[in-house]
């Protein structure tokens, strides 16, 4: 049985609560905690001058104390409850001291999953999370449920929890940061795939994998775990499953799950649609659809699955067609913040492309991109902190190839687009698929994608 939210309301009322990180998900959380009767302090590394004046005024108007600037974590021992931002490690010195002093340390997502009255669907993995989450959301919505989407996408949900009921469905995209400290799992858990990622934040690959496992580690026997049979790491998790396992694979018929066979998509022996009816491009998106079918099988009809599979054209910033100019097609795949995600995007195209890549360094290797993507690339345009690192990976691989690809280094995204425009010929494809996070030049992948689209849409036909 899930915990009643009244239990949390009774617990939090009157407590001295610290919220670390005044980001998108924590702002509604702060106001919600105030509404529930907590005494709230909001803390952030940014100075007051870096915030919108209206936010600061609203905080102060509601009695929210602010601790801002470089010393914002100096002393957390005064708080009874601390909500940390997802990217803050639990072994942070300030949090360790606070825990020793008796503080209860949690996060918005942990408390939401713990108390959510609706059935929860959690999606994690290295690649494909956002698309799979959105497909599940759309199928459940098509089926007629009141459906909510949150986690890494959508809107912060904890502050909306009192608007939800048992008949609703909630779909969550969950990152390794959000999962790292979770001691509660979603009713349905989906693991898309696992490859090296976020090794700038995690100690090593083992810690990254263990964080991901929390999405199913606390499930009950009637809960569902959806696993990728084609991914060796994910496949090995079968032995640790607490609930019922449903597989998905691109490699033919399986009894318990979803699969691709003879260019048709099936779920438990029932045909959903033909692969050429799917609007999403790329074999990786067939896998995302199959994962979604497994997740919703108990709650949705084949008809709803088919409707979404044959009409859904994708999510913004994911192999998103932007524009054709002078016979050259431009695609925005800014979400591709890892080499494997970029590889998946490259494989979606039927010919080598002009690839714009590079960005913030997450300490993950680029050799797999060079080895797997070399023959999918016509010209490689590199920018950002990682451009030399990526170039070296491709230069090393080129020694074993019969031909070389042109590699061009630039300093800005606008310069990258202009170079691509100059070298592209009619029939070419130009794609922004960075294989890196955006933080060296942009606030997030969405800002990067929007800037790319702005630049491309401002190109003038000659």
N, C-alpha and C positions, 0 to 999 in steps of 0.2 A: 504493500500500500504506500502511495506517495504521501509525503507530509502535507498537512493542511497549512495554508498560508497564514492562517490566524496564529500559528505557532511562531512564525517569523515576526509577525507584527508585535506580539507580546514580548519577544526576545529583544527587538531593536528599540522599542520605546524607551526613551530616557537615556539611552546609551551615548557615550562620548565616542563618535565615529570619525575616523580619518579616511578620506578617499584620496588615494595617490594616483595622480594623472587626471587632468581635466580635459579629457578627449571626448570624441563623439559619443561613445557609449556611457561614459561616466557623468556627463552633464545631466541627462535625464535621471540617472541614478541618484545624484546629489539632491535634486529637487524632490524625488520620491522619498528618500530617507528623511528629509525635513518634514514632508507631509505625514510620515509615519511616526513622528514625534522624537526623532533622534537629534542630538546636538552634533552638527556636522562641520568638519574642517576639511577644506579642499586644498590639496597640495600639488604643486607643479614646478618643474624646473624653469619654465618660462617666467619672465618678469611681467608685472602688470601691464607695462607698455606694449607687450606682445599679444595681449588679449583684446577682443572687441569690448569697448567700453560698456556696451549694453549688458554683456554677460556679467562683468564685474559688478555693475549696478544691481542687476537682478540677484546675484549671490548675496550682496550686502543687504538688499531689501528683505531677503528671506532669512537673514541672520546667519548666513554661512560665513565662517571665518576663513581667511585665506592665508596660506603660507606659500610664498612664491620666490623663485630665484634659486641660485646655486645651492643654498643651504636648506632646501625644503625638506630634506630627509634627516636633518641633524638629530632629531629626537622624536621617535614614534611611541615611546613608552607611556605617554599620557593617555593613549587611546585604548578603549575596551574592545573595539572592533575596527579592523582595517580592511578596506576594499582596495586591493592593489590593481594596477593596470596590467593587462595580460602579459605585456612584454617584460615585466619586472620579475626577475628570478626570485624564488622563494628563499634562496640562500644569500640574498642581499643582507649585508651586515645590519642595516637598520631594522629589517624585518626580523632577523634572528634575535636581536635585543628586545624587540617588542613582544615577540612570542615568549621569550623567557620571563618577561614581566607580566604575562598572563593574557595578552591580546589574542582575540580570535581573528585569524587572518583568512580572508576569502576573496572572491571576485564576483562581479555582477553575474557572469555566466554560471558559476557554480551554484549560486543561490537560486537562479532561475530554474535550472534543470532539477534541482532538489524539490522545488515547490510547485512547478508548473502542473496544473490540473489536466492539461491536454496530453495526448499521445505525442511523444517527441521523436523526431527523426534526425539523427546526427550524421554528418558527412565529414570525413577527414581523409587525409592522404597527401601526397606531394603534388600531384597534378589532378586537374579535373574536378576539384571540389565545388567551385562556384557553379559550373555548368550542371553538374549532377544535382546539386542542391536546388537549382532553379527548375530543372526538369521535374524533380519530385514535387516541388511546390505547385507547379503548373498542372501536373496530373491530379493531385489531390483537390486542387481548386476546380478543375474540370469535372471531377466526380461530384462536386457540390458541397464540399466541406468548407467551413470558415477556416482558412489556412493562414498561418503567420510564418514569416521568414525572418531569420535573424542570425546572430553570431557575427561572422565577418562581413556579412552583407545585410541588406534590409535595414531595419531600424532597431535600436536597443529595445529589448522586450521585457526586461524585469519590471520596468515602471508600468507596463501594460498588463501585468499578470492578473490583476483583479477583473479584467475585462474578458478573460478566457474561461472556458468551461470544458468539461470532460469530452464533449463531442467535437471540439476543435482539433486541428492538427497543427503542429509546430515543426518547422524544418530549420535546422541549424547548420551552418557551415562552421566547423570548428578547427582552429589552428593548433599546432603543437604548443604554442604559448598558452592558449586558453585551457588546453587539456592537461598541461604539465602538473597542475596541483589539484586536479579534479578527483574527488572520491565518490562520484556518482556518475552513472552512465545513462545515455539516452535509451528509450524503449527499442528503437531500431537504430543500429549503428552500421555505417557504410565505410569501408576502407578501400579507397580507389586504387592506390598503388603506393609504393615507398621507394624513394631514391634520395641520395644525399641532398639536404636542404637546410637552411637556417643554421649552418654550422658556425656562424658568427655569434649565435646566441646559445646554442647547445654545446656542451662540453665535447661531445662526439656523436657519431651516428647511433650508438647504442642508446644514449640518453634520448635522442630524437625519437627513435622507434618506441621506447618505453613510454614516452609522453603520449604518443599516438594511441597506444593500447588502452589508455584510460577511457577511451570512448566506449569500450565494451567490457572492461575489467570488472565492473560492478553490476553488470546485467544480471537478471534473474533467468530461470530456465525457460520461461515462455517468451522471453525477448528474442529479437532477431539480430543476427550478425551477418552482414553481407560482405563476402570476401572475393577478391580477384584471384581466380585460379591460375591466371597467366603471370602473376607476379610472385617470384619465389619467396620473398620476405613475407608478403601478405598471406600467401598459401600456408606458410609455416605456423601462422597464428591459430589455425584450426584447433590444435591441441589445447589451447588456452581459452577457447570459447566457453562462455557460461550459458549462453542461450542457443537457440536453433540457428544453424548455419545455412545460408543460401549463397550459392556460388554464382559468379558470372564469368564467361569466357568467350573469346573470339574464335575458339578452336573446336567447334563442333558440339554435338549433342551431349548434354549432361542431364542426369535425372532430376537433381534438386537445384534448380536455378534457371538462369537466363543465358542464352547462347546465340551465336551466329552460325548458321549452317546453310549452305547453298544460297548465299546472298539474301537470307531471310532472318529476321529477328524473332526469337521464340522465348517464351517464359513458361517453364514447366510443361513443355510439349505443345503449347498453344502458340500459333503464329500471331505475331502482333502486326508486322508489316514487312515489306521488302526493303532491302538496304537502299535501293535507288529511289525510294519514296521519302527517305529521310532528308530533311532540309539542311541539317548541320553538315559541314564538310569535315572529312577526316575520319579515319578508322578509330582514332581515340574517342571520338564522340559517339560512335556505335557502342563502345565499351561503357561510356557514361550513361547512355540510354539503358543498356542491359542492367547496370548497377541500380538504376532508378526503378526499373520494373521489379527487381527483387525486393526493393525496399517497400514498395506500395502494394505488393501482390495481395496481401490480406485486406486491403482497404479500398482498392480501386479495380474497375473493370478493364478488360482488354480494350474495350471501346475507348475509354479515356486515355489509356496508354497510347493507342494508335493515333488518336487525335493530336496529342502533343508531339509524338514522334514525327508525324508527317506535316506539322505546321510550324513548330518551334524553330526559329532561325538563328538562335544563339543569344548570348549576353554581350552587352557592350564591352569592348576592349578584348574580345576573345575571337581571333580570326574574323574580325568584323570588316566587311567590305566598306570602304570609305568612298572611293570615287574612281572612275575611269577617265583619264585625260590623255589625249593623243594616243589612244590604244594601249595605254599602260594602266594596269589595275593596282590600286593601293589598298593594303590591308592593315588594320590596327590590331595587333596581338600584344598589347602592352601588359596584359595580365601574365604573360610568360616570363616569370621572374626566376626560372631555373633552367638549366640546360635541357633537361628532359622535356619540359613543357615547350620549349622552343623547337626541339626535335619533333614533337608531336605535331606542331603547327606546320613545320616544313614538309612533313610526310602527307599533310592534307592536300598539298598542291601537286599537280601532275607533271610539273617541270621545275628545273632549278630556278631559284628566285634571287632577287637582289635583297639581301638581308641587312637590316639596320639593327645592331646589337650593342650591348655594353651598358654598364651602370654601376651601381653600388656593389661592393664586394662582400658576399655572404660566406666567403671562405669555402666554397664548393668547387670541385674540379671542373674544368672546361674540356678536358680530353674526350669525354663521351660525346659532347656536342660536335667536336672536330671530327671524331671518328665516324659518328653516325650521320652527320649532316653535311660532310664535305661535298658529296656528289649531288646534294640538293640545293647547293648554293652556286649562283653564277658570279656574283660579286658580294664581298662582305665589307660593310661600312661600319666602323667601330667608333664608339665614343664612350665617355665616362671613365671612372676610376679603373675599371677592369680592361680597358681596351688593349693594353700591352700584354696582359695575362692571356686574353683570348687569342690575340695574334700569335703568341708563342705556341699555344696549343695547336693552332691550325698550321703554323709553319712546320712543327714537328711531324704532323700527320702527312703534310704535302710531300715529304721525302719518300714516302712509299706509294705515291700516286703518279700516274702517267701524265697528269696535267696539273697545273696550278690555278687556283682561283685568285682573282685580284682582291687585295685587301687594302682598304683606304681608311686612314684615321682622320677623324674630324673632332671639333671641339664642342659643337652644339647640335641639338636636334634639328634646328633649322638648316644648318650647314649640311647635315646628313641627308635631309630631304632634297635639298638643292643639288647635291652631288648625284643622288639617285636619279633625279629628274634629268640631269645632264647626260648620264651614261645609259639610261633606259631606252630600249628600242620598242617599237610597236609589238604588242603581244607579250611583253615582259610583265612580271609581277614584282612589286616592291612591298615588303612587309616589315613593319616594326615588330620585332619579336626578341626582346632584349636579353633573355637568359639570365637576367640580373634584377635585383630590386632597384628602386628608383631614387633612393634617399640621397644619393650624391648630387642630384640635380633637381629633383621634384619631391613634393610632399608625399606622394603615393603613386601607384601605377595608374590610377584613374586620371590624375592631373597630367601625367606624362602622355596618356592616350589622347586626352582632350587637346593637348597642345599639338600633338602629331596631326590630329584631324583638322585643327585650325590651320596649320601650315599647309597641309595638302589641299584643303578647300580654298585656300587663298592663291593657289597656283593659277596663273593665267595662261590660257591656251595661246600658243604662238601662231 
